[in-house]
Amino acid sequence: MLDDLIVILIKSGLVMLVLFTAAAYMTFLERIVMARLQLRMGPVRVGPLGLFQPLADGIKLLCKERFQPADVETFVYWLAPGISLFTALFIFVLIPFGGVVEIGGRAVSLQIADLNVGIVFLLAFASLAVYGVVLAGWASNNRYSLLGGLRGTAQMISYEIPMGLSLLTVVLSTGTLSLREIVDAQQHHWLIWTNPVSFLIYFITAFAETNRAPFDLPEAEQELTAGYHTEYGGMKFAIFFLGEYINILAVSSIAATLFFGGWHGPGNIPVLWLLVKVAVFVFIFMWVRATMPRFRYDQLMSFGWKVLIPLAIVNLIVTAYFTLV
């Protein structure tokens, strides 16, 4: 029992180290990608090829003066960034990075926890991310922050419904809620998704869930200064930033796991194939941000309730019919 706990702690520590490093360098890569798409150089001065830029950004945020606006709800104000980061990190507890490997004569699963109701836990913790947004907006005692928090709440609730319905089609097709068993069911079609409509619905809702362009209405700098994190600076802002980018990694990992065969691919390099698939989705997030304009808020809500939800319901019914026939 103690040995199992130690193995879980080691795996958790390694995953967190990789995620924090990846999130830091995603900020660098996004600036490079956007610069290239806009015919600019981007950050290339700090270190060779600009590779030390994330370190410089981290030092800057760490050394900034700490402040707290007057009349904020202090406990909730400090808690909100932690909620956003924790919910994004927890999703990786369930993501399988590979099969079972032998280390020192001991069989070790490349997954922190394999639950037979993994999809349910994913949806539950994805829905908790909204609390970080709305609590930050409410606790900051700022009208722009409050409006951003309210926007984020309505947006996330609206888009979680079609996201959940799109994932249910995967459950119907595979007959299991375990992420590992879903990946195993795709081992013979690891680069072909079986239900493109479900994948399309999921990927669109993933942009809304992560508050990314063109669905970044809770931040909307031109309208709300910085939205729900207007009153956050220094490391508190950095935690929100880390949570956003780790959330992008999370939804990309879920897409690769549920629709593109997870770690499966040619050769015996399971973790690498999952990383490649996730990297492709992360690049698409950056590409979309650099090329697509922001939706109006009424367009965002109408698209979710009038297009995505009916489409997801019809897709679920059709999938259930062909599964049972």
TAKA-V54313 format. One record per pair of residues at least 4 apart in sequence whose ideal C-beta (glycine too) atoms are under 7 Angstrom apart, sorted by the first residue. I is the first residue (numbers start at 1). J is the second residue. If there is no record, write none. Layout:
I	J
I	J
//
This chain:
1	5
2	6
3	7
4	8
5	9
6	10
7	11
7	108
8	12
8	112
9	13
10	14
11	15
11	112
12	16
12	112
13	17
14	18
15	19
15	92
15	112
16	20
16	89
17	21
18	22
19	23
19	89
19	92
19	246
19	249
20	24
20	242
21	25
22	26
22	249
23	242
23	245
23	246
24	54
24	58
25	29
25	54
26	30
26	245
26	282
27	31
27	54
27	57
27	245
28	32
28	43
28	50
28	53
28	54
29	33
30	34
30	286
31	35
31	42
31	43
32	36
32	42
33	37
33	283
33	286
33	287
33	290
34	38
34	286
34	290
35	40
35	41
35	42
36	42
37	290
37	291
38	290
43	50
43	53
44	49
44	50
45	50
46	50
46	52
46	53
46	56
47	51
47	52
52	56
53	57
54	58
55	59
56	60
57	61
58	62
59	63
60	64
61	234
61	235
61	237
61	238
62	235
64	233
64	234
66	234
67	233
68	72
68	77
69	140
69	141
69	142
69	231
71	141
72	77
72	139
72	140
72	141
73	77
73	139
74	78
75	79
76	80
76	135
76	139
77	139
77	140
79	83
79	135
80	84
80	132
80	135
80	136
80	139
81	85
81	132
81	232
81	236
81	239
81	240
81	243
82	86
82	239
83	87
83	131
83	132
83	135
84	88
84	129
84	132
84	240
84	243
85	89
85	239
85	242
85	243
86	90
87	125
87	128
87	129
87	132
88	129
88	243
88	246
88	247
88	250
89	246
90	125
91	95
91	122
91	125
91	250
92	250
93	112
93	113
94	113
94	115
94	118
94	121
94	122
94	179
95	179
95	253
95	257
96	110
96	111
96	179
96	180
96	183
96	257
96	262
96	263
97	110
97	111
97	263
97	271
97	274
98	110
98	263
98	270
98	271
99	110
99	270
100	107
100	108
100	109
101	108
101	110
102	106
102	107
103	108
109	114
110	270
110	271
111	180
114	178
114	180
115	121
115	178
116	177
116	178
117	121
117	177
118	122
118	177
118	178
118	179
119	123
119	167
119	171
119	177
120	124
120	177
121	125
122	126
122	254
123	127
123	164
123	167
124	128
126	160
126	209
127	160
129	247
130	134
130	152
130	153
130	156
130	157
131	135
132	136
132	243
133	137
133	149
133	152
133	153
133	218
133	228
134	138
134	149
134	152
134	153
135	139
136	140
136	145
136	149
136	228
136	229
137	145
137	146
137	148
137	149
137	150
137	228
138	146
138	149
140	145
140	230
140	231
142	146
142	230
142	231
143	147
144	148
144	224
144	225
144	227
144	230
145	149
145	227
145	228
145	230
145	231
146	150
147	151
147	224
148	152
148	218
148	219
148	224
148	227
148	228
149	153
149	228
150	154
151	155
151	217
151	218
151	297
152	156
152	211
152	218
152	228
153	157
154	158
154	301
155	159
155	208
155	215
155	217
155	218
155	300
156	160
156	209
158	301
158	304
158	305
159	163
159	205
159	208
159	209
159	304
160	164
161	165
161	309
162	166
162	201
162	205
162	308
162	309
162	312
163	167
163	202
163	205
163	209
164	168
165	312
165	313
165	316
166	198
166	201
166	202
166	312
167	171
167	202
167	258
168	172
168	316
169	173
169	195
169	198
169	315
169	316
169	319
170	174
170	182
170	198
170	258
171	177
172	319
172	320
172	323
173	194
173	195
173	319
173	323
174	181
174	182
174	185
176	181
176	182
178	182
179	183
179	257
180	184
181	185
182	186
182	258
183	257
183	261
183	262
183	263
183	264
186	190
186	261
186	262
186	264
187	261
187	264
189	194
189	261
190	260
190	261
190	264
190	265
191	260
191	261
193	199
193	259
193	260
195	199
195	319
196	200
197	201
197	315
198	202
198	315
199	203
199	259
200	204
201	205
201	308
201	311
201	312
201	315
202	206
202	255
203	255
204	308
205	209
205	308
206	210
206	251
206	255
207	212
207	215
207	288
208	215
209	251
210	244
210	247
210	248
210	251
211	215
211	216
211	218
211	219
211	244
212	216
212	285
212	289
213	288
213	289
213	292
213	294
214	288
214	292
214	293
214	294
214	295
215	295
215	300
216	220
216	294
217	297
217	300
218	227
218	228
219	224
219	226
219	227
220	224
220	227
220	294
221	225
221	226
225	230
226	230
229	237
229	240
232	236
232	237
232	240
233	237
234	238
235	239
237	241
238	242
239	243
240	244
241	245
242	246
243	247
244	248
245	249
246	250
247	251
248	252
248	282
248	285
249	253
249	278
249	282
250	254
251	255
252	256
252	278
252	281
252	282
253	257
253	278
254	258
255	259
255	260
255	281
256	260
256	262
256	274
256	277
256	278
256	281
257	262
260	277
262	274
263	270
263	271
263	273
263	274
264	273
265	273
269	273
270	274
271	275
272	276
273	277
274	278
275	279
276	280
277	281
278	282
279	283
280	284
281	285
282	286
283	287
284	288
285	289
286	290
287	291
288	292
295	299
295	300
296	300
297	301
298	302
299	303
300	304
301	305
302	306
303	307
303	308
304	308
304	309
305	309
306	310
307	311
308	312
309	313
310	314
311	315
312	316
313	317
314	318
315	319
316	320
317	321
318	322
319	323
320	324
321	325
//
